[in-house]
Amino acid sequence: MRLSGRIAVVTGSGNGIGRATARVFAAEGAEVYVTDRDGAAAEIVAAALRDGGAKAHAVEVDVTRGQDVGALMRTIATTHGRLDVLVNNAGLNVLTDFRLMTDADWVRLREVNLDGVIRVARDGFELLKASGRGSLINVASIMGNRGLRPLAAYSATKGAVAALTRGLAVEYAPYNIRVNTLAPGYVETKLTERALRFPAMRQALIDKTPMGRFGLPEEMARAVLFLASDDASYVTGAELAVDGGMGAAL
């Protein structure tokens, strides 16, 4: 098993890509902290993992709240003294034409998609350093490098996450911490369901994807597993697009 004995945190893992990642990590031997701002959703995921024989813990964490992130890291420090894998997956989207976006919408988007990633990456540093083989994976989006209406503000936050990853890869490398970005294409999750329920938009996006379909959360999770594992021991500062070829076609 590729993550046997490792301690892993996955933010936003009550559903979607985060939930699939927690499942894959547990199957590969990791002890997983399932965190989500919806504590009940996190507990459902963690309980299912425990029922399958894994070690899993549910923690209610809102990444926009410093006290939540700090409490999580203190718990891990006290219990384990280290953190081997940290996945910054929590995110949201606000679908609106840019000219109609309110200040409140932008602040909400930025606080989760960028400020939350920064907070978790910063507060997890000492624990990742203590691992001696820490892996930090920030989930961005291929839209961080592309433009698509009505995703201008979302794209800005995800582009910033990719830039942050490159900077942290350089800064954290002397401490044996690898930092990489996962850049999913369109995946059928709660985050995308609002857009994908419109037949015209759904078909337009499929038409832009050479593989002719949307991705599955499990396909994203397996890519995260690669970045987390020793299979990627010489990979840092990379952006792995898992998008069915959409980025190549645009």
Wavefront OBJ file of the C-alpha trace (Angstrom):
o trace
v 0.000 0.000 0.000
v 1.410 3.336 -1.081
v 0.451 5.361 2.009
v 0.829 2.722 4.699
v 1.315 4.287 8.125
v 1.027 7.868 6.918
v -1.085 10.594 8.462
v -3.185 12.536 5.965
v -5.543 15.509 6.100
v -8.022 16.227 3.299
v -9.973 19.470 3.559
v -13.455 19.672 2.096
v -13.715 15.892 2.156
v -17.378 15.599 3.060
v -18.213 15.143 -0.624
v -16.891 15.218 -4.165
v -13.171 15.035 -4.937
v -12.258 15.335 -1.262
v -14.436 12.400 -0.267
v -13.039 10.264 -3.081
v -9.502 11.223 -2.044
v -10.149 10.261 1.577
v -11.436 6.873 0.398
v -8.429 6.228 -1.838
v -5.991 7.308 0.884
v -7.646 4.994 3.410
v -7.546 2.097 0.960
v -3.829 2.737 0.519
v -3.158 2.517 4.266
v -3.266 6.131 5.445
v -4.837 7.315 8.683
v -7.141 10.002 7.358
v -8.510 13.178 8.916
v -11.728 13.908 7.053
v -12.392 17.620 7.451
v -15.293 19.693 6.208
v -17.240 22.737 7.337
v -20.217 20.354 7.358
v -19.262 18.234 10.346
v -22.096 15.762 9.781
v -20.931 15.081 6.219
v -17.379 14.570 7.446
v -18.577 12.075 10.053
v -20.531 10.072 7.478
v -17.393 9.718 5.346
v -15.123 8.908 8.296
v -17.583 6.355 9.704
v -17.720 4.546 6.359
v -13.923 4.414 6.260
v -13.792 3.024 9.790
v -16.413 0.430 8.879
v -14.052 -0.669 6.133
v -11.236 -1.157 8.616
v -9.395 2.130 8.140
v -8.310 4.641 10.739
v -10.317 7.793 10.102
v -11.341 10.869 12.059
v -14.008 13.475 11.290
v -13.230 17.076 12.181
v -15.467 20.061 11.486
v -13.167 22.643 9.914
v -14.071 25.839 8.106
v -10.857 26.876 6.348
v -11.885 30.534 6.577
v -11.657 30.307 10.382
v -8.145 30.421 11.764
v -9.266 28.896 15.032
v -10.615 25.815 13.247
v -7.424 25.222 11.288
v -5.251 25.892 14.325
v -7.219 23.458 16.480
v -6.902 20.741 13.821
v -3.139 21.159 13.593
v -2.757 21.147 17.373
v -4.731 17.909 17.578
v -2.483 16.266 14.998
v 0.652 17.602 16.692
v -0.433 16.199 20.049
v -1.602 12.855 18.668
v 1.015 12.150 16.001
v 3.713 14.819 16.079
v 3.786 14.954 12.308
v 1.673 15.185 9.154
v 2.693 13.307 6.024
v 0.099 14.401 3.460
v -1.990 17.561 3.381
v -4.572 18.068 0.638
v -6.016 21.563 0.252
v -9.251 20.612 -1.464
v -11.916 22.856 0.106
v -13.347 25.259 -2.456
v -16.447 26.922 -3.832
v -17.687 28.759 -6.874
v -19.894 31.777 -7.458
v -21.466 31.705 -10.913
v -22.121 35.248 -12.085
v -21.024 37.596 -14.824
v -18.083 39.551 -13.484
v -19.797 42.912 -13.916
v -22.606 41.723 -11.635
v -20.404 40.254 -8.900
v -20.826 41.886 -5.512
v -18.009 42.636 -3.100
v -19.504 40.061 -0.737
v -19.423 37.385 -3.465
v -15.758 38.093 -4.198
v -14.760 38.070 -0.537
v -16.559 34.751 0.016
v -14.857 33.207 -3.012
v -11.413 34.489 -2.081
v -11.688 33.537 1.582
v -12.290 29.866 0.763
v -10.386 29.307 -2.478
v -7.252 31.304 -1.709
v -7.091 32.536 1.894
v -8.100 29.093 3.169
v -5.397 27.393 1.100
v -2.794 29.837 2.384
v -3.902 29.340 5.992
v -3.867 25.544 5.845
v -0.523 25.407 4.006
v 1.073 27.816 6.490
v -0.313 26.234 9.637
v 0.567 22.732 8.451
v 4.197 23.558 7.672
v 5.801 22.472 10.946
v 3.958 19.151 10.939
v 4.881 18.468 7.300
v 8.489 19.323 8.126
v 8.421 16.880 11.036
v 7.365 14.125 8.622
v 10.623 14.298 6.716
v 8.709 13.400 3.544
v 5.773 15.772 3.587
v 3.519 16.218 0.585
v 1.239 19.236 0.163
v -1.265 19.107 -2.690
v -3.336 22.160 -3.566
v -6.425 21.527 -5.672
v -6.841 24.288 -8.250
v -8.509 23.978 -11.672
v -7.627 24.100 -15.335
v -9.729 27.279 -15.276
v -6.831 28.878 -13.410
v -5.113 29.049 -16.813
v -8.163 29.569 -18.981
v -11.009 32.012 -19.417
v -14.627 30.923 -19.507
v -17.771 32.908 -18.843
v -18.925 33.237 -16.058
v -15.823 32.068 -14.178
v -13.492 35.083 -14.238
v -13.293 35.506 -10.467
v -13.133 31.755 -9.831
v -10.322 31.499 -12.380
v -8.467 34.289 -10.604
v -8.513 32.419 -7.294
v -7.434 29.128 -8.857
v -4.675 30.792 -10.871
v -3.428 32.315 -7.639
v -3.409 28.864 -5.991
v -1.229 27.504 -8.806
v 1.168 30.437 -8.431
v 1.252 29.936 -4.663
v 2.104 26.273 -5.191
v 5.122 27.126 -7.312
v 6.390 29.557 -4.711
v 5.869 27.134 -1.843
v 7.554 24.324 -3.760
v 10.738 26.391 -3.802
v 10.388 27.619 -0.224
v 9.498 24.236 1.291
v 11.935 22.052 -0.689
v 14.832 22.448 1.813
v 12.550 20.866 4.424
v 11.781 17.795 2.277
v 8.230 18.958 1.627
v 6.942 18.529 -1.912
v 4.230 20.952 -3.055
v 2.150 20.309 -6.153
v -1.094 21.379 -7.796
v -3.908 19.194 -9.055
v -5.795 20.970 -11.832
v -9.061 19.120 -12.515
v -11.174 19.686 -15.549
v -14.954 19.403 -15.246
v -15.931 16.783 -12.700
v -19.488 15.954 -11.681
v -19.624 17.137 -8.066
v -21.759 19.462 -5.949
v -19.426 22.309 -6.977
v -20.275 21.922 -10.664
v -23.879 20.711 -10.529
v -25.377 24.202 -10.847
v -23.580 24.804 -14.141
v -23.965 21.296 -15.485
v -27.742 21.217 -15.014
v -28.119 23.522 -18.039
v -28.159 21.241 -21.120
v -26.560 23.807 -23.437
v -23.667 24.503 -21.064
v -23.236 20.819 -20.336
v -22.990 19.968 -24.012
v -20.657 22.898 -24.734
v -18.235 21.693 -22.089
v -18.372 18.111 -23.320
v -17.697 19.399 -26.835
v -14.549 21.136 -25.528
v -13.296 17.912 -23.939
v -11.534 15.571 -26.387
v -12.425 12.506 -24.294
v -16.093 13.470 -24.662
v -17.118 13.158 -21.015
v -16.696 14.714 -17.579
v -14.273 13.347 -15.047
v -15.150 11.278 -12.007
v -14.103 12.219 -8.461
v -12.297 8.874 -8.210
v -10.155 9.754 -11.217
v -9.061 12.963 -9.509
v -8.388 11.059 -6.290
v -6.044 8.624 -7.993
v -4.051 11.552 -9.379
v -3.849 13.047 -5.885
v -2.633 9.674 -4.623
v 0.204 9.740 -7.148
v 1.297 13.204 -5.991
v 1.042 12.160 -2.337
v 3.013 8.937 -2.705
v 6.662 8.065 -3.188
v 5.839 7.455 -6.850
v 6.157 11.245 -7.143
v 9.252 11.530 -4.930
v 11.023 13.866 -7.411
v 7.927 15.874 -8.339
v 7.480 19.317 -6.803
v 6.200 22.613 -8.167
v 4.203 20.736 -10.810
v 0.655 21.330 -11.999
v -1.014 18.070 -12.965
v -3.989 18.628 -15.261
v -6.569 15.836 -15.110
v -9.088 17.157 -17.598
v -9.772 14.694 -20.399
v -7.675 16.850 -22.751
v -9.745 20.027 -22.336
v -6.717 22.185 -21.610
v -4.929 20.942 -24.717
v -7.949 21.616 -26.899
v -8.752 25.162 -25.793
l 1 2 3 4 5 6 7 8 9 10 11 12 13 14 15 16 17 18 19 20 21 22 23 24 25 26 27 28 29 30 31 32 33 34 35 36 37 38 39 40 41 42 43 44 45 46 47 48 49 50 51 52 53 54 55 56 57 58 59 60 61 62 63 64 65 66 67 68 69 70 71 72 73 74 75 76 77 78 79 80 81 82 83 84 85 86 87 88 89 90 91 92 93 94 95 96 97 98 99 100 101 102 103 104 105 106 107 108 109 110 111 112 113 114 115 116 117 118 119 120 121 122 123 124 125 126 127 128 129 130 131 132 133 134 135 136 137 138 139 140 141 142 143 144 145 146 147 148 149 150 151 152 153 154 155 156 157 158 159 160 161 162 163 164 165 166 167 168 169 170 171 172 173 174 175 176 177 178 179 180 181 182 183 184 185 186 187 188 189 190 191 192 193 194 195 196 197 198 199 200 201 202 203 204 205 206 207 208 209 210 211 212 213 214 215 216 217 218 219 220 221 222 223 224 225 226 227 228 229 230 231 232 233 234 235 236 237 238 239 240 241 242 243 244 245 246 247 248 249 250
